[in-house]
Amino acid sequence: METSEKKKRKILKWQIVLMVLGFLLLAGGITMIVFFAISDTINPALIIVGCFLLVFAFIMLSYAFLPLIQRGMIKINKQIIEENKEDLKDISSTTGEIASEGVKKVAKSAMEGVNDADKIYCKHCGQLIDSDSKFCSFCGKEQ
């Protein structure tokens, strides 16, 4: 089994190989495009080959620099989290309280709906009263 240090060296070697190949392809692609675009005999096929070399160069360079970019992004994310730790704690506790209150309200409404099946709302004040009431027990008005 490879140690962590050996893996790092192996990855670094591949990064260097990809960088060298990427820069060589980049130089070759630019050279082909420029040379065949300004020469007396313009050769579109070789200009297209130069464009493909540029594309492959950018792909190789992207893979070569990807670990560096990832480490940078991880460092930035850790810094952002550290700077906003208190706000994140407040948000998570507030979200928990809101969710808890919401659950309580839904449960209460569901229970009231089951318990208040024989109730109606007063036409005048909106209070919950018995469905067979002739007068509201809150405002006293006729139903």
C-alpha positions as CSV (number, residue, x, y, z in Angstrom):
1,M,0.0,0.0,0.0
2,E,1.3,3.4,-0.9
3,T,2.0,6.0,1.8
4,S,0.5,9.4,1.7
5,E,3.8,11.0,0.8
6,K,4.3,8.6,-2.1
7,K,0.9,9.4,-3.4
8,K,1.5,13.1,-3.2
9,R,4.8,12.7,-5.1
10,K,3.1,10.6,-7.8
11,I,0.3,13.2,-8.2
12,L,2.9,15.9,-8.4
13,K,4.8,14.1,-11.1
14,W,1.7,13.7,-13.2
15,Q,0.9,17.4,-12.7
16,I,4.3,18.3,-14.0
17,V,3.9,16.0,-17.0
18,L,0.5,17.4,-17.8
19,M,1.8,21.0,-17.4
20,V,4.8,20.4,-19.7
21,L,2.6,18.7,-22.3
22,G,0.0,21.3,-22.0
23,F,2.4,24.2,-22.5
24,L,4.1,22.3,-25.5
25,L,0.7,21.8,-27.1
26,L,-0.2,25.4,-26.4
27,A,3.0,26.7,-28.1
28,G,2.5,24.2,-31.0
29,G,-1.1,25.2,-31.5
30,I,-0.4,28.9,-31.4
31,T,2.6,28.5,-33.8
32,M,0.6,26.5,-36.3
33,I,-2.3,28.9,-36.3
34,V,-0.1,32.0,-36.6
35,F,2.3,30.5,-39.1
36,F,-0.3,29.0,-41.4
37,A,-2.6,32.0,-41.1
38,I,0.0,34.5,-42.3
39,S,2.0,32.3,-44.7
40,D,1.6,32.7,-48.5
41,T,-0.2,29.3,-48.7
42,I,-3.0,29.4,-46.2
43,N,-3.8,25.9,-45.1
44,P,-7.2,25.7,-43.3
45,A,-6.6,22.1,-42.3
46,L,-3.5,22.9,-40.4
47,I,-5.1,25.9,-38.8
48,I,-7.9,23.6,-37.5
49,V,-5.2,21.2,-36.2
50,G,-3.7,24.1,-34.4
51,C,-7.0,24.9,-32.8
52,F,-7.4,21.3,-31.7
53,L,-3.9,21.5,-30.2
54,L,-5.0,24.6,-28.2
55,V,-8.1,22.8,-27.0
56,F,-6.1,19.8,-25.8
57,A,-3.6,22.1,-24.2
58,F,-6.3,23.8,-22.2
59,I,-7.7,20.5,-21.1
60,M,-4.3,19.2,-20.0
61,L,-3.5,22.5,-18.2
62,S,-6.9,22.4,-16.5
63,Y,-6.2,18.9,-15.1
64,A,-2.7,19.9,-14.1
65,F,-3.9,22.9,-12.1
66,L,-7.1,21.2,-10.8
67,P,-5.6,20.0,-7.4
68,L,-4.2,23.5,-6.8
69,I,-7.6,25.1,-7.5
70,Q,-9.3,22.6,-5.3
71,R,-7.0,23.3,-2.4
72,G,-7.5,27.0,-2.8
73,M,-11.3,26.6,-2.9
74,I,-11.2,24.4,0.3
75,K,-9.1,27.0,2.0
76,I,-11.4,29.8,1.0
77,N,-14.5,27.8,2.1
78,K,-13.0,27.1,5.5
79,Q,-12.2,30.8,5.9
80,I,-15.7,31.8,5.0
81,I,-17.2,29.3,7.4
82,E,-14.9,30.4,10.2
83,E,-15.7,34.1,9.6
84,N,-19.5,33.3,9.6
85,K,-19.6,30.6,12.3
86,E,-21.7,32.7,14.7
87,D,-24.2,33.6,12.0
88,L,-24.4,30.0,10.9
89,K,-25.2,28.9,14.4
90,D,-27.9,31.6,14.7
91,I,-29.4,30.5,11.4
92,S,-29.4,26.8,12.3
93,S,-31.0,27.5,15.8
94,T,-33.6,29.9,14.3
95,T,-34.4,27.4,11.6
96,G,-34.9,24.7,14.2
97,E,-37.2,26.9,16.2
98,I,-39.2,27.9,13.2
99,A,-39.6,24.3,12.1
100,S,-40.5,23.3,15.7
101,E,-43.2,26.0,15.9
102,G,-44.5,25.0,12.5
103,V,-44.9,21.4,13.5
104,K,-46.6,22.5,16.7
105,K,-49.1,24.7,14.8
106,V,-49.9,22.0,12.3
107,A,-50.4,19.4,15.0
108,K,-52.6,21.8,17.0
109,S,-54.6,22.6,13.9
110,A,-55.0,18.9,13.1
111,M,-56.2,18.2,16.6
112,E,-58.6,21.1,16.7
113,G,-60.0,19.9,13.3
114,V,-60.6,16.5,14.8
115,N,-62.0,17.9,18.1
116,D,-64.0,20.8,16.4
117,A,-65.9,18.8,13.8
118,D,-69.2,20.0,15.3
119,K,-68.1,23.7,15.5
120,I,-68.5,26.6,13.1
121,Y,-67.1,30.2,13.0
122,C,-69.2,33.1,14.0
123,K,-70.3,35.2,11.0
124,H,-69.7,38.4,12.9
125,C,-66.6,38.0,15.1
126,G,-65.0,34.8,13.6
127,Q,-64.7,32.9,16.9
128,L,-65.2,29.2,17.0
129,I,-68.7,28.2,18.4
130,D,-70.9,25.2,18.5
131,S,-72.6,24.5,15.1
132,D,-76.1,24.3,16.7
133,S,-75.8,27.7,18.5
134,K,-78.4,30.3,17.7
135,F,-76.3,33.1,19.2
136,C,-72.5,33.6,19.4
137,S,-71.2,33.0,22.9
138,F,-68.5,35.7,22.3
139,C,-70.2,38.6,20.6
140,G,-73.9,37.6,21.3
141,K,-75.1,38.2,17.7
142,E,-77.6,35.9,16.0
143,Q,-76.2,33.3,13.6
